Amino acid sequence: EGEPGHEDFVVLDGEVTVKRNNRKVSTLGSGSVIGELALLDNGPRTATSICATECELFVIDRRRFQALLDDVPTLSHKLMRRMAEWIRVLDSKVYG
């Protein structure tokens, strides 16, 4: 959290605990993607992710991540849909 992000991670196996301000906010499992926000906007990491169990992760650096988004439009669409879901959740928490 707060550090620059240079990679994106896909959880292939295991569970990852996500913390923000040292408080647990979620647990992620197989198929989850971690770290994409920092790669999209070059901003700092918004949370800390810690393997809660033995984990197998697929690591994608910034250059390959950008190339993947360019080469696979459906991936970009899924990512945008997921971010829209996050915005709706945050909006409902803030504005009711």
Rosetta blueprint (number, residue, H / E / L):
1 E L
2 G L
3 E L
4 P E
5 G L
6 H L
7 E E
8 D E
9 F E
10 V E
11 V E
12 L E
13 D E
14 G L
15 E L
16 V E
17 T E
18 V E
19 K E
20 R E
21 N L
22 N L
23 R E
24 K E
25 V E
26 S E
27 T E
28 L E
29 G L
30 S L
31 G L
32 S L
33 V E
34 I E
35 G L
36 E H
37 L H
38 A H
39 L H
40 L H
41 D H
42 N L
43 G L
44 P E
45 R L
46 T L
47 A L
48 T E
49 S E
50 I E
51 C E
52 A L
53 T L
54 E L
55 C L
56 E E
57 L E
58 F E
59 V E
60 I E
61 D E
62 R H
63 R H
64 R H
65 F H
66 Q H
67 A H
68 L H
69 L H
70 D H
71 D H
72 V L
73 P H
74 T H
75 L H
76 S H
77 H H
78 K H
79 L H
80 M H
81 R H
82 R H
83 M H
84 A H
85 E H
86 W H
87 I H
88 R H
89 V H
90 L H
91 D H
92 S H
93 K H
94 V H
95 Y H
96 G L
